[in-house]
Amino acid sequence: MSTVATIIIEPRLLVREALESLMENHSYHFVCGASSAADIENSSIVAEGPKLIVLSALSAENAVIEAVSIRKLWPDSKIVLLFEHLSPADFQQLITSQLDGCVPLFVSPHTLFSMLDLVMIKDVRVMVVGDARGPSVP
């Protein structure tokens, strides 16, 4: 797999830096990080368009809104939400959204990159839900 230009949208600097660090060892090339999508909309850094946008620390409702605005900017980019908590209603909302994937933030790096790879390689949507037993892919 070739290098995947990636943007991380995460308001917590430490979490964003941790994700950036993890990506250095994989085929994901970090090109831009921001605390919100509004911070990157006019950025010349990403004029060409990223292949992957990772959203983190957003409610389901805000993730859906962000995904719509990102699709307007970069219609061919894949959008994945890293979530901390989702209710069944949140999950239902995300299934019908423009997101290409949802993965718990607390999964292992191996699982995270396996799910990101799947989103990038296949024309599928990956929705991973987690509970006390760990993640599962419906």
Salt bridges, closest charged atoms under 4 A:
GLU10 OE2 - ARG12 NE 2.76
GLU84 OE2 - ARG12 NH1 2.65
ASP100 OD2 - ARG71 NH2 2.69
ASP123 OD1 - LYS78 NZ 3.99
ASP131 OD2 - ARG133 NH2 2.77
